[in-house]
Amino acid sequence: MFRSWRIGRIFGVPTELHWSFLLVPLAILVYSYETGIGLRWSQVQWWSSVTILLFGFVLVHELGHALTARWCGVHAQKIILFPLGGGALIPHEPKRVSQEVLIYAAGPLANVLLALLALPVLLYQPGGGYLIRYYLNPTGNLIVLPTLTEQLLGITFAVNAVLAIGNLLPAYPLDGGRILRALLKRPIGDRRATVVATLLGILIGVALIGFSWHLGDPVLSLSALFIVSFSAIELNRGWQRRQLQRTELADVLRPVSAERIYATDSVARARALFAKTDARVLPVYDNWNQLSGFVEREVLRQEARRDESLAPYYEAEYITGTADDSLLELTERIVAADVYGAAIYRADAVVGFVFTEDVIVLLDRSPRRFYKRFTSPVSPSPGA
């Protein structure tokens, strides 16, 4: 779903195109088709040029973030470009609030710079004032017949102005929402700042959906839906982090079982042990009873034959922790390492395991799960 393709490095920053760019040529053809006339190639050329121009504006915006992050000593991992925008992936936030604000403000400021470069040239054109009014409100009651140069200047001015103003709205995940969250971290705390920014994102996104419905603008509607979706995801992520902070590691710790799976065992024996437990992942040991890795139930069910050896199907990579570790920090380490789970030690002895699947079950409080609790048939009691 989130596949992207590398197109190169721009000013040293890896830049990728999201798979949804495959829909852009189709959109160009749709906009270039006229009923009764067919496909107008002049319109294909026009919309292709506009697309490249918009692509450049978004790229400048994201480079503003990435290059400013580099200047502040923060690593910008890559830039991903979407048809309706883009994102500069910055895994680690700067330590100082002023640097964080500067990094998030750099994108809109880059668009402001482009708009200011186009503005005087546009004003110098005959009827420049009318041209500006036309490009800021193209559906208004104003008849203007701009030349090709004036059209490109007008698009440059209007689109960059809209990108700058729109991104500065105090709605997560827009730059304005991230700036607001950075400014609120110190007075009210990280968690509350995130809640404020994401709730504003949902409210502003819903308002923009209503506004786009009034204007009949599908692009604005999709952008607003993006704001609502990502705000909701971040709000849920914050709730999950809070749950993990409040949960003891012992609540998801699976104890060491007396029956063990060995790397030299057959798939059939491993399946038999899985049948005795509700665990989706089990530890695998070597012949010296030392932990060797983990194996997943679904892998054995779908990919392995009963008479095969277990050795090719278990993952030998895992992380370790102690019984005093925070569940939140341990979960973040498991996710970062992309492994099934962690072995928990106390005084050089394994006392249990924390598996990603058990943490997911702990955090699964989705409406679908809530709905199923009240709609699933009640199973009879043992004495019924």
For each residue, the residues with C-beta under 8 A, 3 or more apart:
1:
2: 18 19
3: 18 19
4: 16 17 18 19 80
5: 16 17 19
6: 14 15 16
7: 15 16 17
8: 14 15
9: 12 13 14 15
10: 13 15 59 63 79
11: 63 66 67
12: 9 70
13: 9 10 63 66 67 70 76 78 79 88
14: 6 8 9 77 78 79
15: 6 7 8 9 10 59 78 79 81
16: 4 5 6 7 78 79 80 81
17: 4 5 7 21 80 81
18: 2 3 4 21 80 81 82 83
19: 2 3 4 5 22
20: 23 82 83
21: 17 18 24 81 82 83
22: 19 25 26
23: 20 26 27 83
24: 21 27 28 51 83
25: 22 28 29
26: 22 23 29 30
27: 23 24 30 31 83
28: 24 25 31 32 44 47 48 51
29: 25 26 32 33 39 44
30: 26 27 33
31: 27 28 43 47
32: 28 29 39 40 41 43 44 46 47
33: 29 30 38 39 40
34: 37 38 40 43
35:
36:
37: 34 40
38: 33 34
39: 29 32 33 44
40: 32 33 34 37 43 44
41: 32 44 45
42: 45 46
43: 31 32 34 40 46 47
44: 28 29 32 39 40 41 47 48
45: 41 42 48 49
46: 32 42 43 49 50
47: 28 31 32 43 44 50 51
48: 28 44 45 51 52
49: 45 46 52 53
50: 46 47 53 54 155
51: 24 28 47 48 54 55
52: 48 49 55 56
53: 49 50 56 57 152 155 156 159
54: 50 51 57 58 159
55: 51 52 58 59 81
56: 52 53 59 60
57: 53 54 60 61 111 114 156 159 160 163
58: 54 55 61 62 81 85 86 163
59: 10 15 55 56 62 63 79 81 86
60: 56 57 63 64 110 111 114
61: 57 58 64 65 86 107 108 110 111 163 167
62: 58 59 65 66 79 81 86 87 88 107
63: 10 11 13 59 60 66 67 79 88 110
64: 60 61 67 68 106 107 108 109 110 111
65: 61 62 68 69 76 88 90 103 104 106 107
66: 11 13 62 63 69 70 76 79 88 90
67: 11 13 63 64 70 71 76 106
68: 64 65 71 72 102 103 106
69: 65 66 72 74 75 76 88 90 94 103
70: 12 13 66 67 73 74 75 76
71: 67 68
72: 68 69 94 99 102 103
73: 70 94
74: 69 70 90 92 93 94 99 103
75: 69 70 90 91 92
76: 13 65 66 67 69 70 79 88 89 90
77: 14 89 90 91
78: 13 14 15 16 88 89
79: 10 13 14 15 16 59 62 63 66 76 86 87 88 89
80: 4 16 17 18 86 87 89
81: 15 16 17 18 21 55 58 59 62 85 86
82: 18 20 21 85 86 87
83: 18 20 21 23 24 27
84: 219 222 223 226
85: 58 81 82 223 226
86: 58 59 61 62 79 80 81 82
87: 62 79 80 82
88: 13 62 63 65 66 69 76 78 79 107
89: 76 77 78 79 80
90: 65 66 69 74 75 76 77 93 103
91: 75 77
92: 74 75
93: 74 90 100
94: 69 72 73 74 99 100 103
95: 99
96: 99 100
97: 100 101 182 183 185 186
98: 101 102
99: 72 74 94 95 96 102 103
100: 93 94 96 97 103 104 178 179 182
101: 97 98 104 105 179 182 183
102: 68 72 98 99 105 106
103: 65 68 69 72 74 90 94 99 100 106
104: 65 100 101 107 175 178 179 182
105: 101 102 108 109 175 179
106: 64 65 67 68 102 103 109 110
107: 61 62 64 65 88 104 110 111 167 175
108: 61 64 105 111 112 163 164 165 167 168 175 176
109: 64 105 106 112 113 164
110: 60 61 63 64 106 107 113 114
111: 57 60 61 64 107 108 114 115 160 161 163 164 167
112: 108 109 115 116 160 161 164
113: 109 110 116 117
114: 57 60 110 111 117 118 156 160
115: 111 112 118 119 156 157 160 161 164
116: 112 113 119 120
117: 113 114 120 121 156
118: 114 115 121 122 153 156 157 160
119: 115 116 122 123 132 157
120: 116 117 123 124
121: 117 118 124 125 153
122: 118 119 125 128 131 132 150 153 154 157
123: 119 120 128 129 132
124: 120 121 128
125: 121 122 128 131 149 150 153
126:
127: 130 131 144
128: 122 123 124 125 131 132
129: 123 132 133
130: 127 133 134 142 144
131: 122 125 127 128 134 135 144 146 150 153 154
132: 119 122 123 128 129 135 136 154 157
133: 129 130 136 137 140 142
134: 130 131 137 138 140 142 144 146 154
135: 131 132 138 154 155 157 158
136: 132 133 158 161
137: 133 134 140 142
138: 134 135
139:
140: 133 134 137
141:
142: 130 133 134 137
143:
144: 127 130 131 134
145:
146: 131 134 150 151 154
147: 150 151
148: 151 152
149: 125 152 153
150: 122 125 131 146 147 153 154
151: 146 147 148 154 155
152: 53 148 149 155 156
153: 118 121 122 125 131 149 150 156 157
154: 122 131 132 134 135 146 150 151 157 158
155: 50 53 135 151 152 158 159
156: 53 57 114 115 117 118 152 153 159 160
157: 115 118 119 122 132 135 153 154 160 161
158: 135 136 154 155 161 162
159: 53 54 57 155 156 162 163
160: 57 111 112 114 115 118 156 157 163 164
161: 111 112 115 136 157 158 164 165
162: 158 159 165 166
163: 57 58 61 108 111 159 160 166 167
164: 108 109 111 112 115 160 161 167 168
165: 108 161 162 168 169
166: 162 163 169 174 223
167: 61 107 108 111 163 164 174 175 176
168: 108 164 165 174 175 176 179
169: 165 166 174 176 177 204
170: 174 176 177 179 180 197 200 204
171: 174 176 177 197 200 201 203 204 205 227 231
172: 177 178 181 194 197 198 200 201 227 230 231 234
173: 177 178 201 227 230 231 234
174: 166 167 168 169 170 171 177 178 201 227
175: 104 105 107 108 167 168 178 179
176: 108 167 168 169 170 171 179 180
177: 169 170 171 172 173 174 180 181 197 198 200 201 231
178: 100 104 172 173 174 175 181 182 197
179: 100 101 104 105 168 170 175 176 182 183
180: 170 176 177 183 184 193 196 197 200
181: 172 177 178 184 185 193 194 196 197
182: 97 100 101 104 178 179 185 193
183: 97 101 179 180 186
184: 180 181 187 188 192 193 196 197
185: 97 181 182 188 189 190 193
186: 97 183
187: 184
188: 184 185 192 193 196
189: 185 192 193
190: 185 193 194
191: 194 195 238 241 242
192: 184 188 189 195 196
193: 180 181 182 184 185 188 189 190 196 197
194: 172 181 190 191 197 198 234 235 238
195: 191 192 198 199 235 238
196: 180 181 184 188 192 193 199 200
197: 170 171 172 177 178 180 181 184 193 194 200 201 231
198: 172 177 194 195 201 202 231 232 234 235 238
199: 195 196 202 203 231 235
200: 170 171 172 177 180 196 197 203 204 231
201: 171 172 173 174 177 197 198 204 205 227 228 230 231 234
202: 198 199 205 206 227 228 231 232 235
203: 171 199 200 206 207
204: 169 170 171 200 201 207 208 227
205: 171 201 202 208 209 224 225 226 227 228 231
206: 202 203 209 210 224 228
207: 203 204 210 211
208: 204 205 211 212 220 221 223 224 227
209: 205 206 212 213 221 224 225 228
210: 206 207 213 214
211: 207 208 214 215 220 224
212: 208 209 215 216 217 218 219 220 221 224
213: 209 210 216 221
214: 210 211
215: 211 212 220
216: 212 213
217: 212 220 221
218: 212 221 222
219: 84 212 222 223
220: 208 211 212 215 217 223 224
221: 208 209 212 213 217 218 224 225
222: 84 218 219 225 226
223: 84 85 166 208 219 220 226 227
224: 205 206 208 209 211 212 220 221 227 228
225: 205 209 221 222 228 229
226: 84 85 205 222 223 229 230
227: 171 172 173 174 201 202 204 205 208 223 224 230 231
228: 201 202 205 206 209 224 225 231 232
229: 225 226 232 233
230: 172 173 201 226 227 233 234
231: 171 172 173 177 197 198 199 200 201 202 205 227 228 234 235
232: 198 202 228 229 235 236
233: 229 230 236 237
234: 172 173 194 198 201 230 231 237 238
235: 194 195 198 199 202 231 232 238 239
236: 232 233 239 240
237: 233 234 240 241
238: 191 194 195 198 234 235 241 242
239: 235 236 242 243
240: 236 237 243 244 363
241: 191 237 238 244 245 328
242: 191 238 239 245 246
243: 239 240 246 247 362 363
244: 240 241 247 326 327 328 331 359 362 363
245: 241 242 326 327 328
246: 242 243
247: 243 244 251 252 327 362
248: 251 327
249: 252 253 321 323 325 326 327 330 344 354
250: 253 323
251: 247 248 327 362
252: 247 249 327 354 355 358 359 362
253: 249 250 323 344 351 352 353 354
254: 279 352 353 354 355 358
255: 351 352
256: 283 350 351 352 353
257: 260 277 282
258:
259: 273 276
260: 257 283 285 289
261: 265 269 270 273 282 283 284 285 295 310
262: 265 284 285 286 287 310
263: 284 285 286 287 292 293 310 311 314
264: 287 309 310 311
265: 261 262 269 270 309 310
266: 269 270 306 307 308 309 310
267: 270 271 300 304 305 306 307 308 309 310 313
268: 271 272 306 307
269: 261 265 266 272 273 310
270: 261 265 266 267 273 274 282 295 300 310
271: 267 268 274 275 300 301 306
272: 268 269 275 276
273: 259 261 269 270 276 277 282
274: 270 271 277 279 282 297 300
275: 271 272
276: 259 272 273
277: 257 273 274 282
278:
279: 254 274 282 297 355 357 358
280: 296 297 298 355 357
281: 294 295 296 297 340 341 355 356 357
282: 257 261 270 273 274 277 279 294 295 297
283: 256 260 261 291 293 294 343 353
284: 261 262 263 291 292 293 294 295 310 314
285: 260 261 262 263 289 290 291 292
286: 262 263 289 290 292
287: 262 263 264
288:
289: 260 285 286
290: 285 286
291: 283 284 285 318 343 350
292: 263 284 285 286 314 316
293: 263 283 284 314 315 316 317 318
294: 281 282 283 284 314 315 318 339 340 341 353 355
295: 261 270 281 282 284 299 300 310 313 314 315
296: 280 281 299 300 315 340
297: 274 279 280 281 282 300 301
298: 280 301 302
299: 295 296 302 303 304 313
300: 267 270 271 274 295 296 297 303 304 310 313
301: 271 297 298 304
302: 298 299
303: 299 300 313
304: 267 299 300 301 308 310 313
305: 267 308
306: 266 267 268 271
307: 266 267 268
308: 266 267 304 305 312 313
309: 264 265 266 267 312
310: 261 262 263 264 265 266 267 269 270 284 295 300 304 313 314
311: 263 264 314
312: 308 309
313: 267 295 299 300 303 304 308 310
314: 263 284 292 293 294 295 310 311
315: 293 294 295 296 318 339 340
316: 292 293
317: 293 337 339
318: 291 293 294 315 337 339 340 341 342 343
319: 333 334 337 339 341 342 343
320: 342 343 344 345
321: 249 325 330 333 342 343 344 345 354
322: 325 344 345 346
323: 249 250 253 344 345 346 351 352
324:
325: 249 321 322 329 330 344
326: 244 245 249 329 330
327: 244 245 247 248 249 251 252 330 331 354 359
328: 241 244 245 331 332
329: 325 326 332 333
330: 249 321 325 326 327 333 334 342 354
331: 244 327 328 334 335 354 356 359
332: 328 329 335 336
333: 319 321 329 330 336 337 342
334: 319 330 331 337 339 341 342 354 356 359
335: 331 332 338 356
336: 332 333
337: 317 318 319 333 334
338: 335
339: 294 315 317 318 319 334 342 356
340: 281 294 296 315 318 355 356 357
341: 281 294 318 319 334 353 354 355 356 357
342: 318 319 320 321 330 333 334 339 353 354
343: 283 291 318 319 320 321 350 353
344: 249 253 320 321 322 323 325 350 351 352 353 354
345: 320 321 322 323 348 349 350 351
346: 322 323 349 351
347:
348: 345
349: 345 346
350: 256 291 343 344 345 353
351: 253 255 256 323 344 345 346
352: 253 254 255 256 323 344
353: 253 254 256 283 294 341 342 343 344 350
354: 249 252 253 254 321 327 330 331 334 341 342 344 358 359
355: 252 254 279 280 281 294 340 341 358 359
356: 281 331 334 335 339 340 341 359 360
357: 279 280 281 340 341 360 361
358: 252 254 279 354 355 361 362
359: 244 252 327 331 334 354 355 356 362 363
360: 356 357 363 364
361: 357 358 364
362: 243 244 247 251 252 358 359
363: 240 243 244 359 360
364: 360 361 369
365: 369 370
366: 369 370
367: 370 371
368: 371 372
369: 364 365 366 372 373
370: 365 366 367 373 374
371: 367 368 374 375
372: 368 369 375 376
373: 369 370 376
374: 370 371
375: 371 372
376: 372 373
377:
378:
379:
380: 384
381: 384
382:
383:
384: 380 381
